[in-house]
Amino acid sequence: MPNLLHLDSSARTASFSRDLGARFARRWREAYPNGGYTYRDLTREPIPPIGEAWTQICDTMLAEQITDPARYREAVRTPAQHRAWDVVQPLLDELLAADVVLIGVPMYNFSVPASLKAWIDQVTFPRMNLAGKRFVVAGARGGSYVEGAPRAPYDHQERYLRDFLAGHFAVQDVRFVHAELTNARLDPGLAHLRDRHTASVTAALTRIEAVAGELAAELEAVS
């Protein structure tokens, strides 16, 4: 049975990205009640930033051309590197075991939260190839960043994740579902956009369930 790795990175307990991710996970687990499911809240249990020992491990991997994840531990040599690897190992194991990775991610300051970036840094190594895995991004943004919107050029949330996953992990199957204009609920200056926000959330909730169903059907077809 396929495995789902579910990550949340919003600093808010009640958030649109969390709601979207939970909707996907619920639909997925209905399709695969006996499938694997791993959940990590990157805000409540923050991942530490990488340190020098982590960089040394990467240097050894590059110098010795260690690109198979099964051999990564061979690059861990010193006591400090072993301590760094103790952080990496469970995170990496979860990622490698996943058939689908679901990431709940709000846009903060045009990009992704530091909590998610810390996780990405810890599990990413030279010439790492995860082609074949599927990623789903359940996103939320305070404004509108759809194509043609005035702020579209400042979207370094979806663009960063799409470019990173393709450029470093060779993952092409990434599906984004966003709730937009979330600040319209609070900002008087955006009050005229509240209906558009409501419509965006409704569409996103419907779409995230459809994506869960699509992926379940695709994996069933190839199993």
N, C-alpha and C positions, 0 to 999 in steps of 0.2 A: 504494500500500500504506500502511496506517496506521502512525503513528509512536508509539512508547512512550518516555516520559521516566521514568526510574527513579531515585529519590532514596533514599539511606540517611542516617539521622541518629543512629544509635546510637553511643555512645562505646565500645561493646564490639566487638571484632573478631568474636567468636562470640556472636551474640545471636539471640533468637527473632524479632525484627522483621526482621533481615537474612535469616534462614532463610526466613521467609514471603515476603518480597519476591523472593528468589532463586527460590523455587518458582513464584511467579506468572510471573516473567520467563522462566523456562525453558519453561513451558507455552505462554506467549504466543509466544515465538520459534519454537516447534515449529509453531504454527498459522500464523505469518507469517515464514517463514525469510528472505524478501526484504524484510520491513518495516523501517522505521527503528527504531533502538534507541540511546538516549543514556543513559549512566549517570553519576551524580554522587554521590560520597561526601562529604557535607557535613561530616563530621568529619575525614577525612584531608586534604581540601582545603577548609578553612573559608572561608565567605563573610564578608567584613568587615561590621560593622554600618553602617547608613546614617549619613551625616553631614549637616552643614548644607547642603552643595551639593545633595545629593539633595532636601532639603526645599524648596530654592529652585526646583528643577525642577518639583516638584509644585505649588508656588504659581503658577508661570507657566502650567502646564496648566489650573489652575482659573480663573485670571484670563482666559485667552484661550480657554477652553472647548475645549481640545485633548483629545479623547477617543478618537480613532482611533489605535491603536498604530503604524500606519504613519507617523503625524505626530509621534510623541512626541519625536523628535530635534529638532524645531523649538523645543522648550522649553529646549534646552541652549544656553547662551549664553556663559558665562564659562569661563576655563581650568579653574577648580576644578570647574565643572559638567561639563566634558568629561572630566575625570579620573574623576569619579563615574560618568559614563555608560559609561566603558570597563569598569567593573565590571558595570553593569546589562546592557549590550547582549547578551553571550553568554548570560546566564541567561534573559533575556527572549526571545531568539530560540528557545531550546530549548523554553520553555514554550509559546510561540505556535505552534510547529511540531507540538506533540504532540496526538494524538487522545486518548490515555490518559496520565494522570499517575499513577504508582505511587509512594507515599510509605511507606517503612519508618520507623516512628516508635515509640520506646518512651515510656512515661509517666515523666517525671521531675518529682517534687514536684507531682503532680496535673496537670501540664500537658505541653507539648512541649519538647524540647531547644532550647537557645539556637541551636544550629546550624541547625535548621529554621526557627526564627523569623527568623534573619538572612536566610535565603533568601526567605522570604515578604515581609519588609520591602523587600528590594531589587527584587522583581519586581511590586510592587503600586502602582498609580497611581490617581488620582481617576477615579471613574465607569468603572472597567475592567470590561468584560463578556466573560466567557469561556463563556457559555452554549453548550451543545452538547458541550463537552469532558467526558470521563469521568474521575473520580478514584477510585483504589483506595487505601485506607489499610491497611497491614499493621502492626498494632499489637501491643505487648506491655505488660503491666502486672504489677507485683509482687503486687498484691492482686486482689480481685474487685470489679468495678464494674458488673456486670450489673444490670438493673432489679430492684429489691427488695433488693439487697445493702446492708449497713449503710454502705458507703463510696460507693455510687452517687452521692449528692449532691456528692461531691468530684471527680467526673470532669470535669476541664477539659482533657482531651486530645481525646477524641472530640467533646465538645460544642463546644470552641473551633474545631476544624477544620470541623465541620459548619456552625456558624454563620458562620464566616469565609467559607467557600467559597460558601455561599448568599447571604450578606448583601453581600459585596463583589464576588464574581465572577459572581454569578447562576448558579452551578453547582448543580443539584439532584441530578445523578447521582453520588452518592458512596457507595462500598461499603466498609464497615468489616469487617475480620476481625482478631480479637484472640486472642492467647495470654494467658491470665490465670493469676494466682497463681504467677508465676515465682519469687517469693521463698520459696515453700514448699520449694524444693529445698535451701535454705540455712538458713532460720530455724527453729530447733527449736520455736518457738512456733506455727509453721504446719505442722508435720510431719503433723498429722492431715488436712491438705488436699492432700497430695502426689498422691493418686489423682485428685482433681479437677483438679489442674494437668495431670497427664499426659493426662487425657481432653480437657481444653481444647486442649492443643497438638495432639493427634491430630485433633480436630475442625477446628481452624484450618487445619492443613496440607491436609486434604481440601477444606475450603471454599475456600481460596485458589486451588486448581487449578480448582475448579468455576467460580469467578468469572472466571478467565482464559478458560475455555472459553465461558462465557456472553457475555462481551464480544466475543470473537472472532467468535462466531456473529452477534451483533447488528450488528457493523460489516460483516460479510460481507453481511448481508441488505440493508443500505442502500447498499452500494457499487455 
